[in-house]
Amino acid sequence: MIKNEGYTESELDIKIYTREPEDDWKKQLQIDEKVVILERSRTADGKKVAFYYNIFPQSLVAGHFDGEFSGAIFDFLKSKMGINITYAITEICALSSSKELDQKAVNVIGNEIILLKQLHFDEADRPVFYSLDYLKNNVFKLFIKRE
């Protein structure tokens, strides 16, 4: 999306770690195991415009996130793991001042943020990963067509 708007993209503050999942993540991913988090900021022309918090079942990505990570997550999943993401179900949310992760996003990219909670599925309709995508709304424009 950043490239499509004519900006030069890059990423900062990449962190990969394992933790216990929140109840909502267990429900979304249909798991009862630890998760691997890929956390990073994306930039447009050097300015932080997005904060991504990608949540994977540990058993799915074990050994695949060793070392460094950069680039598009869909490309990584397809080229390194043979997983093709075919669609996502997205919920557009307001931020909560009581949620720690929401406040972290504000600290990273500033105010006026759109939160997308997205569950990504493969070709067999299996949930692959859940993401919390915090986007600066002065950079990203989302449109909804209702019929």
N, CA, C and O atoms as a GROMACS GRO file, in nm:
protein
  588
    1MET      N    1   0.082  -0.120   0.000
    1MET     CA    2   0.000   0.000   0.000
    1MET      C    3   0.086   0.125   0.000
    1MET      O    4   0.052   0.225  -0.063
    2ILE      N    5   0.197   0.120   0.071
    2ILE     CA    6   0.285   0.237   0.079
    2ILE      C    7   0.344   0.268  -0.058
    2ILE      O    8   0.344   0.383  -0.101
    3LYS      N    9   0.396   0.165  -0.126
    3LYS     CA   10   0.452   0.184  -0.260
    3LYS      C   11   0.346   0.234  -0.358
    3LYS      O   12   0.374   0.321  -0.440
    4ASN      N   13   0.226   0.179  -0.348
    4ASN     CA   14   0.119   0.217  -0.440
    4ASN      C   15   0.082   0.364  -0.430
    4ASN      O   16   0.028   0.421  -0.525
    5GLU      N   17   0.109   0.426  -0.317
    5GLU     CA   18   0.079   0.568  -0.298
    5GLU      C   19   0.198   0.656  -0.337
    5GLU      O   20   0.193   0.778  -0.320
    6GLY      N   21   0.305   0.593  -0.388
    6GLY     CA   22   0.418   0.670  -0.438
    6GLY      C   23   0.527   0.700  -0.336
    6GLY      O   24   0.617   0.780  -0.364
    7TYR      N   25   0.519   0.638  -0.219
    7TYR     CA   26   0.620   0.659  -0.116
    7TYR      C   27   0.729   0.554  -0.125
    7TYR      O   28   0.708   0.445  -0.179
    8THR      N   29   0.846   0.586  -0.071
    8THR     CA   30   0.952   0.487  -0.054
    8THR      C   31   0.929   0.420   0.080
    8THR      O   32   0.919   0.488   0.183
    9GLU      N   33   0.920   0.288   0.080
    9GLU     CA   34   0.888   0.216   0.204
    9GLU      C   35   1.013   0.155   0.267
    9GLU      O   36   1.109   0.121   0.198
   10SER      N   37   1.008   0.144   0.397
   10SER     CA   38   1.111   0.071   0.470
   10SER      C   39   1.049   0.029   0.603
   10SER      O   40   0.933   0.059   0.630
   11GLU      N   41   1.128  -0.039   0.686
   11GLU     CA   42   1.076  -0.085   0.814
   11GLU      C   43   1.180  -0.065   0.923
   11GLU      O   44   1.300  -0.064   0.897
   12LEU      N   45   1.130  -0.049   1.045
   12LEU     CA   46   1.214  -0.025   1.161
   12LEU      C   47   1.164  -0.106   1.279
   12LEU      O   48   1.054  -0.162   1.276
   13ASP      N   49   1.246  -0.113   1.382
   13ASP     CA   50   1.204  -0.168   1.511
   13ASP      C   51   1.146  -0.310   1.499
   13ASP      O   52   1.043  -0.339   1.560
   14ILE      N   53   1.210  -0.396   1.422
   14ILE     CA   54   1.159  -0.532   1.403
   14ILE      C   55   1.192  -0.616   1.526
   14ILE      O   56   1.307  -0.623   1.569
   15LYS      N   57   1.089  -0.678   1.581
   15LYS     CA   58   1.106  -0.768   1.695
   15LYS      C   59   1.029  -0.896   1.666
   15LYS      O   60   0.917  -0.893   1.616
   16ILE      N   61   1.092  -1.008   1.699
   16ILE     CA   62   1.028  -1.139   1.686
   16ILE      C   63   1.044  -1.210   1.819
   16ILE      O   64   1.156  -1.225   1.868
   17TYR      N   65   0.932  -1.253   1.877
   17TYR     CA   66   0.938  -1.320   2.006
   17TYR      C   67   0.817  -1.410   2.026
   17TYR      O   68   0.718  -1.401   1.954
   18THR      N   69   0.828  -1.497   2.125
   18THR     CA   70   0.722  -1.592   2.158
   18THR      C   71   0.657  -1.550   2.289
   18THR      O   72   0.724  -1.501   2.380
   19ARG      N   73   0.526  -1.568   2.298
   19ARG     CA   74   0.454  -1.536   2.420
   19ARG      C   75   0.325  -1.618   2.427
   19ARG      O   76   0.286  -1.685   2.332
   20GLU      N   77   0.261  -1.611   2.542
   20GLU     CA   78   0.131  -1.673   2.558
   20GLU      C   79   0.027  -1.589   2.483
   20GLU      O   80   0.035  -1.466   2.483
   21PRO      N   81  -0.069  -1.653   2.419
   21PRO     CA   82  -0.169  -1.576   2.344
   21PRO      C   83  -0.277  -1.519   2.435
   21PRO      O   84  -0.306  -1.574   2.542
   22GLU      N   85  -0.335  -1.410   2.393
   22GLU     CA   86  -0.454  -1.358   2.459
   22GLU      C   87  -0.572  -1.447   2.418
   22GLU      O   88  -0.566  -1.516   2.316
   23ASP      N   89  -0.677  -1.445   2.497
   23ASP     CA   90  -0.792  -1.531   2.469
   23ASP      C   91  -0.851  -1.506   2.331
   23ASP      O   92  -0.888  -1.601   2.262
   24ASP      N   93  -0.858  -1.380   2.290
   24ASP     CA   94  -0.912  -1.348   2.158
   24ASP      C   95  -0.828  -1.409   2.047
   24ASP      O   96  -0.882  -1.456   1.947
   25TRP      N   97  -0.696  -1.409   2.063
   25TRP     CA   98  -0.609  -1.467   1.960
   25TRP      C   99  -0.629  -1.617   1.950
   25TRP      O  100  -0.630  -1.672   1.840
   26LYS      N  101  -0.644  -1.683   2.064
   26LYS     CA  102  -0.669  -1.828   2.063
   26LYS      C  103  -0.797  -1.859   1.986
   26LYS      O  104  -0.801  -1.952   1.905
   27LYS      N  105  -0.899  -1.780   2.012
   27LYS     CA  106  -1.028  -1.799   1.946
   27LYS      C  107  -1.016  -1.775   1.796
   27LYS      O  108  -1.064  -1.856   1.716
   28GLN      N  109  -0.952  -1.665   1.758
   28GLN     CA  110  -0.939  -1.631   1.616
   28GLN      C  111  -0.859  -1.737   1.539
   28GLN      O  112  -0.898  -1.779   1.431
   29LEU      N  113  -0.746  -1.779   1.598
   29LEU     CA  114  -0.657  -1.873   1.530
   29LEU      C  115  -0.694  -2.020   1.554
   29LEU      O  116  -0.635  -2.110   1.494
   30GLN      N  117  -0.791  -2.043   1.642
   30GLN     CA  118  -0.836  -2.178   1.675
   30GLN      C  119  -0.718  -2.263   1.727
   30GLN      O  120  -0.692  -2.372   1.677
   31ILE      N  121  -0.649  -2.208   1.827
   31ILE     CA  122  -0.530  -2.274   1.882
   31ILE      C  123  -0.534  -2.277   2.034
   31ILE      O  124  -0.612  -2.205   2.097
   32ASP      N  125  -0.448  -2.361   2.090
   32ASP     CA  126  -0.423  -2.362   2.233
   32ASP      C  127  -0.273  -2.386   2.252
   32ASP      O  128  -0.232  -2.491   2.302
   33GLU      N  129  -0.194  -2.289   2.210
   33GLU     CA  130  -0.048  -2.297   2.215
   33GLU      C  131   0.009  -2.157   2.219
   33GLU      O  132  -0.064  -2.059   2.203
   34LYS      N  133   0.140  -2.148   2.239
   34LYS     CA  134   0.207  -2.018   2.236
   34LYS      C  135   0.202  -1.962   2.094
   34LYS      O  136   0.178  -2.034   1.997
   35VAL      N  137   0.225  -1.831   2.086
   35VAL     CA  138   0.227  -1.765   1.957
   35VAL      C  139   0.362  -1.697   1.936
   35VAL      O  140   0.432  -1.663   2.031
   36VAL      N  141   0.396  -1.678   1.808
   36VAL     CA  142   0.514  -1.603   1.771
   36VAL      C  143   0.465  -1.468   1.718
   36VAL      O  144   0.378  -1.462   1.632
   37ILE      N  145   0.524  -1.363   1.772
   37ILE     CA  146   0.486  -1.227   1.735
   37ILE      C  147   0.592  -1.168   1.643
   37ILE      O  148   0.711  -1.173   1.674
   38LEU      N  149   0.549  -1.111   1.532
   38LEU     CA  150   0.634  -1.031   1.445
   38LEU      C  151   0.582  -0.888   1.460
   38LEU      O  152   0.472  -0.855   1.416
   39GLU      N  153   0.662  -0.806   1.522
   39GLU     CA  154   0.624  -0.668   1.552
   39GLU      C  155   0.718  -0.576   1.476
   39GLU      O  156   0.840  -0.595   1.478
   40ARG      N  157   0.662  -0.476   1.407
   40ARG     CA  158   0.748  -0.384   1.332
   40ARG      C  159   0.675  -0.258   1.295
   40ARG      O  160   0.552  -0.252   1.292
   41SER      N  161   0.754  -0.155   1.266
   41SER     CA  162   0.702  -0.028   1.217
   41SER      C  163   0.736  -0.019   1.069
   41SER      O  164   0.842  -0.063   1.025
   42ARG      N  165   0.645   0.039   0.992
   42ARG     CA  166   0.669   0.063   0.850
   42ARG      C  167   0.677   0.212   0.828
   42ARG      O  168   0.608   0.290   0.894
   43THR      N  169   0.762   0.252   0.735
   43THR     CA  170   0.780   0.394   0.707
   43THR      C  171   0.745   0.427   0.562
   43THR      O  172   0.753   0.342   0.474
   44ALA      N  173   0.707   0.552   0.541
   44ALA     CA  174   0.685   0.608   0.408
   44ALA      C  175   0.772   0.732   0.400
   44ALA      O  176   0.753   0.827   0.475
   45ASP      N  177   0.869   0.729   0.308
   45ASP     CA  178   0.965   0.839   0.295
   45ASP      C  179   1.030   0.872   0.429
   45ASP      O  180   1.051   0.989   0.462
   46GLY      N  181   1.062   0.769   0.505
   46GLY     CA  182   1.134   0.785   0.631
   46GLY      C  183   1.049   0.818   0.752
   46GLY      O  184   1.102   0.826   0.863
   47LYS      N  185   0.919   0.837   0.736
   47LYS     CA  186   0.830   0.870   0.848
   47LYS      C  187   0.749   0.746   0.886
   47LYS      O  188   0.695   0.677   0.800
   48LYS      N  189   0.741   0.719   1.016
   48LYS     CA  190   0.663   0.604   1.063
   48LYS      C  191   0.515   0.628   1.037
   48LYS      O  192   0.457   0.727   1.081
   49VAL      N  193   0.454   0.534   0.963
   49VAL     CA  194   0.313   0.548   0.926
   49VAL      C  195   0.229   0.427   0.965
   49VAL      O  196   0.106   0.431   0.956
   50ALA      N  197   0.294   0.318   1.006
   50ALA     CA  198   0.219   0.198   1.042
   50ALA      C  199   0.296   0.119   1.147
   50ALA      O  200   0.419   0.119   1.150
   51PHE      N  201   0.220   0.052   1.232
   51PHE     CA  202   0.275  -0.037   1.333
   51PHE      C  203   0.200  -0.169   1.318
   51PHE      O  204   0.078  -0.174   1.335
   52TYR      N  205   0.274  -0.276   1.286
   52TYR     CA  206   0.214  -0.407   1.262
   52TYR      C  207   0.248  -0.503   1.375
   52TYR      O  208   0.363  -0.510   1.420
   53TYR      N  209   0.149  -0.575   1.418
   53TYR     CA  210   0.162  -0.674   1.524
   53TYR      C  211   0.102  -0.802   1.468
   53TYR      O  212  -0.019  -0.823   1.478
   54ASN      N  213   0.186  -0.889   1.410
   54ASN     CA  214   0.140  -1.013   1.346
   54ASN      C  215   0.157  -1.130   1.442
   54ASN      O  216   0.262  -1.147   1.504
   55ILE      N  217   0.052  -1.211   1.454
   55ILE     CA  218   0.044  -1.318   1.554
   55ILE      C  219   0.029  -1.452   1.481
   55ILE      O  220  -0.067  -1.473   1.407
   56PHE      N  221   0.126  -1.542   1.504
   56PHE     CA  222   0.127  -1.673   1.438
   56PHE      C  223   0.125  -1.786   1.540
   56PHE      O  224   0.186  -1.772   1.646
   57PRO      N  225   0.057  -1.897   1.511
   57PRO     CA  226   0.072  -2.014   1.598
   57PRO      C  227   0.218  -2.058   1.597
   57PRO      O  228   0.280  -2.065   1.490
   58GLN      N  229   0.272  -2.088   1.713
   58GLN     CA  230   0.413  -2.126   1.723
   58GLN      C  231   0.443  -2.249   1.638
   58GLN      O  232   0.548  -2.255   1.573
   59SER      N  233   0.353  -2.347   1.638
   59SER     CA  234   0.379  -2.470   1.564
   59SER      C  235   0.387  -2.445   1.413
   59SER      O  236   0.453  -2.521   1.342
   60LEU      N  237   0.321  -2.342   1.364
   60LEU     CA  238   0.321  -2.313   1.221
   60LEU      C  239   0.453  -2.252   1.175
   60LEU      O  240   0.505  -2.287   1.069
   61VAL      N  241   0.508  -2.160   1.254
   61VAL     CA  242   0.625  -2.085   1.209
   61VAL      C  243   0.756  -2.123   1.278
   61VAL      O  244   0.858  -2.058   1.256
   62ALA      N  245   0.754  -2.226   1.359
   62ALA     CA  246   0.875  -2.267   1.432
   62ALA      C  247   0.992  -2.283   1.336
   62ALA      O  248   0.984  -2.359   1.239
   63GLY      N  249   1.101  -2.212   1.363
   63GLY     CA  250   1.222  -2.220   1.281
   63GLY      C  251   1.223  -2.131   1.159
   63GLY      O  252   1.329  -2.111   1.100
   64HIS      N  253   1.110  -2.076   1.119
   64HIS     CA  254   1.104  -1.995   0.997
   64HIS      C  255   1.141  -1.849   1.020
   64HIS      O  256   1.184  -1.781   0.927
   65PHE      N  257   1.125  -1.800   1.143
   65PHE     CA  258   1.156  -1.660   1.172
   65PHE      C  259   1.292  -1.645   1.239
   65PHE      O  260   1.321  -1.541   1.297
   66ASP      N  261   1.376  -1.748   1.232
   66ASP     CA  262   1.510  -1.737   1.287
   66ASP      C  263   1.590  -1.637   1.204
   66ASP      O  264   1.582  -1.637   1.081
   67GLY      N  265   1.667  -1.554   1.270
   67GLY     CA  266   1.747  -1.455   1.198
   67GLY      C  267   1.668  -1.328   1.176
   67GLY      O  268   1.581  -1.294   1.255
   68GLU      N  269   1.697  -1.260   1.067
   68GLU     CA  270   1.634  -1.132   1.038
   68GLU      C  271   1.512  -1.149   0.951
   68GLU      O  272   1.497  -1.249   0.881
   69PHE      N  273   1.424  -1.050   0.957
   69PHE     CA  274   1.305  -1.048   0.872
   69PHE      C  275   1.293  -0.911   0.809
   69PHE      O  276   1.317  -0.809   0.875
   70SER      N  277   1.257  -0.907   0.682
   70SER     CA  278   1.223  -0.781   0.617
   70SER      C  279   1.135  -0.812   0.497
   70SER      O  280   1.133  -0.924   0.446
   71GLY      N  281   1.062  -0.711   0.454
   71GLY     CA  282   0.978  -0.726   0.336
   71GLY      C  283   0.834  -0.754   0.368
   71GLY      O  284   0.789  -0.738   0.481
   72ALA      N  285   0.761  -0.797   0.266
   72ALA     CA  286   0.618  -0.822   0.276
   72ALA      C  287   0.593  -0.960   0.340
   72ALA      O  288   0.654  -1.059   0.300
   73ILE      N  289   0.506  -0.963   0.436
   73ILE     CA  290   0.476  -1.088   0.507
   73ILE      C  291   0.415  -1.193   0.414
   73ILE      O  292   0.445  -1.311   0.427
   74PHE      N  293   0.329  -1.151   0.320
   74PHE     CA  294   0.268  -1.247   0.227
   74PHE      C  295   0.374  -1.312   0.139
   74PHE      O  296   0.369  -1.432   0.114
   75ASP      N  297   0.472  -1.232   0.091
   75ASP     CA  298   0.580  -1.287   0.009
   75ASP      C  299   0.663  -1.387   0.089
   75ASP      O  300   0.700  -1.493   0.038
   76PHE      N  301   0.692  -1.353   0.215
   76PHE     CA  302   0.768  -1.442   0.302
   76PHE      C  303   0.696  -1.575   0.321
   76PHE      O  304   0.756  -1.681   0.307
   77LEU      N  305   0.568  -1.568   0.353
   77LEU     CA  306   0.491  -1.691   0.375
   77LEU      C  307   0.489  -1.779   0.250
   77LEU      O  308   0.502  -1.901   0.259
   78LYS      N  309   0.473  -1.717   0.133
   78LYS     CA  310   0.467  -1.794   0.010
   78LYS      C  311   0.603  -1.853  -0.028
   78LYS      O  312   0.613  -1.971  -0.061
   79SER      N  313   0.708  -1.771  -0.024
   79SER     CA  314   0.838  -1.819  -0.070
   79SER      C  315   0.908  -1.910   0.030
   79SER      O  316   0.974  -2.006  -0.010
   80LYS      N  317   0.896  -1.882   0.159
   80LYS     CA  318   0.968  -1.960   0.260
   80LYS      C  319   0.888  -2.078   0.315
   80LYS      O  320   0.946  -2.177   0.359
   81MET      N  321   0.754  -2.067   0.313
   81MET     CA  322   0.674  -2.170   0.378
   81MET      C  323   0.572  -2.235   0.285
   81MET      O  324   0.505  -2.331   0.324
   82GLY      N  325   0.558  -2.185   0.163
   82GLY     CA  326   0.461  -2.241   0.069
   82GLY      C  327   0.317  -2.212   0.107
   82GLY      O  328   0.226  -2.284   0.065
   83ILE      N  329   0.294  -2.107   0.185
   83ILE     CA  330   0.158  -2.070   0.228
   83ILE      C  331   0.113  -1.950   0.147
   83ILE      O  332   0.178  -1.846   0.146
   84ASN      N  333  -0.001  -1.966   0.081
   84ASN     CA  334  -0.057  -1.858   0.001
   84ASN      C  335  -0.180  -1.802   0.074
   84ASN      O  336  -0.280  -1.871   0.091
   85ILE      N  337  -0.171  -1.677   0.116
   85ILE     CA  338  -0.285  -1.611   0.180
   85ILE      C  339  -0.381  -1.569   0.070
   85ILE      O  340  -0.344  -1.496  -0.022
   86THR      N  341  -0.506  -1.614   0.080
   86THR     CA  342  -0.602  -1.584  -0.025
   86THR      C  343  -0.703  -1.477   0.014
   86THR      O  344  -0.759  -1.410  -0.073
   87TYR      N  345  -0.728  -1.460   0.144
   87TYR     CA  346  -0.818  -1.354   0.186
   87TYR      C  347  -0.803  -1.329   0.336
   87TYR      O  348  -0.740  -1.406   0.408
   88ALA      N  349  -0.863  -1.219   0.379
   88ALA     CA  350  -0.863  -1.184   0.521
   88ALA      C  351  -1.000  -1.128   0.558
   88ALA      O  352  -1.066  -1.064   0.476
   89ILE      N  353  -1.040  -1.154   0.680
   89ILE     CA  354  -1.159  -1.093   0.736
   89ILE      C  355  -1.109  -0.979   0.825
   89ILE      O  356  -1.026  -1.001   0.913
   90THR      N  357  -1.158  -0.859   0.801
   90THR     CA  358  -1.106  -0.740   0.868
   90THR      C  359  -1.215  -0.670   0.948
   90THR      O  360  -1.326  -0.648   0.900
   91GLU      N  361  -1.180  -0.635   1.071
   91GLU     CA  362  -1.265  -0.552   1.155
   91GLU      C  363  -1.195  -0.418   1.172
   91GLU      O  364  -1.078  -0.413   1.210
   92ILE      N  365  -1.265  -0.309   1.144
   92ILE     CA  366  -1.211  -0.174   1.161
   92ILE      C  367  -1.253  -0.127   1.300
   92ILE      O  368  -1.371  -0.125   1.333
   93CYS      N  369  -1.154  -0.089   1.382
   93CYS     CA  370  -1.180  -0.060   1.523
   93CYS      C  371  -1.128   0.078   1.564
   93CYS      O  372  -1.037   0.134   1.502
   94ALA      N  373  -1.189   0.129   1.669
   94ALA     CA  374  -1.136   0.248   1.736
   94ALA      C  375  -1.032   0.202   1.837
   94ALA      O  376  -1.039   0.088   1.884
   95LEU      N  377  -0.938   0.288   1.870
   95LEU     CA  378  -0.839   0.254   1.971
   95LEU      C  379  -0.899   0.267   2.110
   95LEU      O  380  -0.994   0.344   2.132
   96SER      N  381  -0.843   0.192   2.202
   96SER     CA  382  -0.886   0.198   2.341
   96SER      C  383  -0.772   0.253   2.426
   96SER      O  384  -0.659   0.205   2.419
   97SER      N  385  -0.801   0.353   2.507
   97SER     CA  386  -0.697   0.411   2.592
   97SER      C  387  -0.654   0.315   2.702
   97SER      O  388  -0.551   0.335   2.766
   98SER      N  389  -0.734   0.210   2.726
   98SER     CA  390  -0.700   0.115   2.831
   98SER      C  391  -0.618  -0.004   2.781
   98SER      O  392  -0.570  -0.083   2.861
   99LYS      N  393  -0.603  -0.018   2.650
   99LYS     CA  394  -0.528  -0.131   2.596
   99LYS      C  395  -0.382  -0.093   2.575
   99LYS      O  396  -0.350   0.005   2.508
  100GLU      N  397  -0.295  -0.173   2.634
  100GLU     CA  398  -0.151  -0.145   2.630
  100GLU      C  399  -0.096  -0.140   2.489
  100GLU      O  400  -0.016  -0.052   2.456
  101LEU      N  401  -0.139  -0.234   2.404
  101LEU     CA  402  -0.087  -0.238   2.268
  101LEU      C  403  -0.135  -0.117   2.188
  101LEU      O  404  -0.059  -0.064   2.106
  102ASP      N  405  -0.258  -0.073   2.208
  102ASP     CA  406  -0.308   0.046   2.140
  102ASP      C  407  -0.223   0.168   2.179
  102ASP      O  408  -0.190   0.250   2.093
  103GLN      N  409  -0.189   0.179   2.306
  103GLN     CA  410  -0.108   0.291   2.351
  103GLN      C  411   0.035   0.283   2.298
  103GLN      O  412   0.097   0.385   2.269
  104LYS      N  413   0.086   0.161   2.284
  104LYS     CA  414   0.218   0.144   2.224
  104LYS      C  415   0.219   0.195   2.080
  104LYS      O  416   0.313   0.260   2.037
  105ALA      N  417   0.112   0.164   2.006
  105ALA     CA  418   0.102   0.211   1.868
  105ALA      C  419   0.101   0.363   1.861
  105ALA      O  420   0.165   0.423   1.775
  106VAL      N  421   0.028   0.426   1.952
  106VAL     CA  422   0.025   0.572   1.957
  106VAL      C  423   0.165   0.627   1.985
  106VAL      O  424   0.206   0.726   1.925
  107ASN      N  425   0.237   0.563   2.074
  107ASN     CA  426   0.374   0.606   2.105
  107ASN      C  427   0.467   0.590   1.985
  107ASN      O  428   0.561   0.668   1.968
  108VAL      N  429   0.442   0.489   1.903
  108VAL     CA  430   0.528   0.461   1.788
  108VAL      C  431   0.496   0.552   1.669
  108VAL      O  432   0.587   0.610   1.610
  109ILE      N  433   0.367   0.566   1.634
  109ILE     CA  434   0.333   0.639   1.511
  109ILE      C  435   0.247   0.763   1.532
  109ILE      O  436   0.215   0.832   1.436
  110GLY      N  437   0.209   0.792   1.656
  110GLY     CA  438   0.133   0.914   1.683
  110GLY      C  439  -0.017   0.890   1.690
  110GLY      O  440  -0.064   0.776   1.686
  111ASN      N  441  -0.090   0.999   1.699
  111ASN     CA  442  -0.236   0.994   1.709
  111ASN      C  443  -0.301   0.977   1.573
  111ASN      O  444  -0.233   0.965   1.471
  112GLU      N  445  -0.432   0.977   1.573
  112GLU     CA  446  -0.512   0.964   1.450
  112GLU      C  447  -0.478   0.836   1.376
  112GLU      O  448  -0.428   0.836   1.263
  113ILE      N  449  -0.507   0.726   1.443
  113ILE     CA  450  -0.474   0.593   1.393
  113ILE      C  451  -0.602   0.512   1.367
  113ILE      O  452  -0.699   0.522   1.441
  114ILE      N  453  -0.598   0.435   1.262
  114ILE     CA  454  -0.702   0.338   1.233
  114ILE      C  455  -0.646   0.201   1.273
  114ILE      O  456  -0.532   0.170   1.240
  115LEU      N  457  -0.725   0.121   1.342
  115LEU     CA  458  -0.683  -0.014   1.379
  115LEU      C  459  -0.762  -0.115   1.296
  115LEU      O  460  -0.885  -0.115   1.296
  116LEU      N  461  -0.688  -0.200   1.226
  116LEU     CA  462  -0.749  -0.310   1.152
  116LEU      C  463  -0.712  -0.440   1.222
  116LEU      O  464  -0.594  -0.472   1.236
  117LYS      N  465  -0.812  -0.514   1.266
  117LYS     CA  466  -0.790  -0.648   1.321
  117LYS      C  467  -0.822  -0.744   1.207
  117LYS      O  468  -0.936  -0.749   1.159
  118GLN      N  469  -0.720  -0.820   1.164
  118GLN     CA  470  -0.736  -0.901   1.044
  118GLN      C  471  -0.698  -1.047   1.069
  118GLN      O  472  -0.593  -1.077   1.125
  119LEU      N  473  -0.786  -1.135   1.027
  119LEU     CA  474  -0.758  -1.278   1.032
  119LEU      C  475  -0.735  -1.324   0.890
  119LEU      O  476  -0.824  -1.315   0.805
  120HIS      N  477  -0.614  -1.375   0.862
  120HIS     CA  478  -0.571  -1.412   0.728
  120HIS      C  479  -0.584  -1.562   0.707
  120HIS      O  480  -0.544  -1.642   0.793
  121PHE      N  481  -0.639  -1.601   0.592
  121PHE     CA  482  -0.667  -1.741   0.562
  121PHE      C  483  -0.590  -1.788   0.439
  121PHE      O  484  -0.558  -1.709   0.350
  122ASP      N  485  -0.560  -1.920   0.437
  122ASP     CA  486  -0.494  -1.978   0.321
  122ASP      C  487  -0.598  -2.034   0.224
  122ASP      O  488  -0.719  -2.014   0.242
  123GLU      N  489  -0.550  -2.103   0.121
  123GLU     CA  490  -0.638  -2.156   0.017
  123GLU      C  491  -0.737  -2.260   0.068
  123GLU      O  492  -0.841  -2.282   0.006
  124ALA      N  493  -0.705  -2.324   0.180
  124ALA     CA  494  -0.793  -2.426   0.238
  124ALA      C  495  -0.884  -2.367   0.347
  124ALA      O  496  -0.943  -2.441   0.426
  125ASP      N  497  -0.896  -2.235   0.351
  125ASP     CA  498  -0.978  -2.164   0.450
  125ASP      C  499  -0.932  -2.185   0.593
  125ASP      O  500  -1.012  -2.176   0.686
  126ARG      N  501  -0.802  -2.212   0.612
  126ARG     CA  502  -0.746  -2.225   0.746
  126ARG      C  503  -0.692  -2.090   0.791
  126ARG      O  504  -0.628  -2.020   0.713
  127PRO      N  505  -0.717  -2.052   0.917
  127PRO     CA  506  -0.657  -1.928   0.966
  127PRO      C  507  -0.505  -1.947   0.981
  127PRO      O  508  -0.461  -2.043   1.043
  128VAL      N  509  -0.428  -1.857   0.924
  128VAL     CA  510  -0.281  -1.866   0.926
  128VAL      C  511  -0.222  -1.770   1.028
  128VAL      O  512  -0.139  -1.809   1.110
  129PHE      N  513  -0.266  -1.644   1.023
  129PHE     CA  514  -0.218  -1.549   1.123
  129PHE      C  515  -0.322  -1.441   1.146
  129PHE      O  516  -0.408  -1.414   1.062
  130TYR      N  517  -0.310  -1.380   1.262
  130TYR     CA  518  -0.398  -1.272   1.305
  130TYR      C  519  -0.311  -1.148   1.317
  130TYR      O  520  -0.199  -1.155   1.368
  131SER      N  521  -0.361  -1.036   1.270
  131SER     CA  522  -0.279  -0.916   1.278
  131SER      C  523  -0.358  -0.798   1.332
  131SER      O  524  -0.478  -0.784   1.311
  132LEU      N  525  -0.285  -0.716   1.404
  132LEU     CA  526  -0.335  -0.588   1.450
  132LEU      C  527  -0.253  -0.484   1.375
  132LEU      O  528  -0.135  -0.465   1.403
  133ASP      N  529  -0.316  -0.419   1.280
  133ASP     CA  530  -0.247  -0.323   1.193
  133ASP      C  531  -0.292  -0.183   1.231
  133ASP      O  532  -0.408  -0.146   1.213
  134TYR      N  533  -0.198  -0.106   1.283
  134TYR     CA  534  -0.225   0.032   1.323
  134TYR      C  535  -0.174   0.122   1.212
  134TYR      O  536  -0.054   0.122   1.182
  135LEU      N  537  -0.262   0.199   1.150
  135LEU     CA  538  -0.228   0.279   1.034
  135LEU      C  539  -0.259   0.427   1.058
  135LEU      O  540  -0.366   0.460   1.110
  136LYS      N  541  -0.167   0.514   1.021
  136LYS     CA  542  -0.195   0.658   1.031
  136LYS      C  543  -0.301   0.693   0.927
  136LYS      O  544  -0.285   0.667   0.808
  137ASN      N  545  -0.410   0.752   0.974
  137ASN     CA  546  -0.520   0.776   0.881
  137ASN      C  547  -0.497   0.894   0.788
  137ASN      O  548  -0.579   0.916   0.698
  138ASN      N  549  -0.390   0.971   0.805
  138ASN     CA  550  -0.361   1.075   0.708
  138ASN      C  551  -0.276   1.021   0.592
  138ASN      O  552  -0.250   1.093   0.496
  139VAL      N  553  -0.233   0.896   0.601
  139VAL     CA  554  -0.156   0.832   0.495
  139VAL      C  555  -0.239   0.724   0.426
  139VAL      O  556  -0.240   0.715   0.303
  140PHE      N  557  -0.308   0.642   0.505
  140PHE     CA  558  -0.388   0.532   0.451
  140PHE      C  559  -0.534   0.572   0.443
  140PHE      O  560  -0.590   0.625   0.539
  141LYS      N  561  -0.595   0.547   0.330
  141LYS     CA  562  -0.738   0.575   0.312
  141LYS      C  563  -0.810   0.443   0.286
  141LYS      O  564  -0.772   0.366   0.198
  142LEU      N  565  -0.912   0.420   0.362
  142LEU     CA  566  -0.992   0.298   0.346
  142LEU      C  567  -1.133   0.338   0.305
  142LEU      O  568  -1.190   0.433   0.358
  143PHE      N  569  -1.188   0.265   0.210
  143PHE     CA  570  -1.322   0.293   0.163
  143PHE      C  571  -1.405   0.166   0.174
  143PHE      O  572  -1.358   0.056   0.146
  144ILE      N  573  -1.528   0.184   0.214
  144ILE     CA  574  -1.619   0.070   0.228
  144ILE      C  575  -1.737   0.094   0.137
  144ILE      O  576  -1.798   0.202   0.141
  145LYS      N  577  -1.771  -0.003   0.054
  145LYS     CA  578  -1.888   0.005  -0.030
  145LYS      C  579  -1.994  -0.086   0.030
  145LYS      O  580  -1.975  -0.207   0.042
  146ARG      N  581  -2.105  -0.026   0.069
  146ARG     CA  582  -2.216  -0.102   0.128
  146ARG      C  583  -2.327  -0.110   0.026
  146ARG      O  584  -2.360  -0.011  -0.040
  147GLU      N  585  -2.385  -0.227   0.014
  147GLU     CA  586  -2.496  -0.244  -0.081
  147GLU      C  587  -2.615  -0.302  -0.011
  147GLU      O  588  -2.719  -0.324  -0.073
   0.00000   0.00000   0.00000
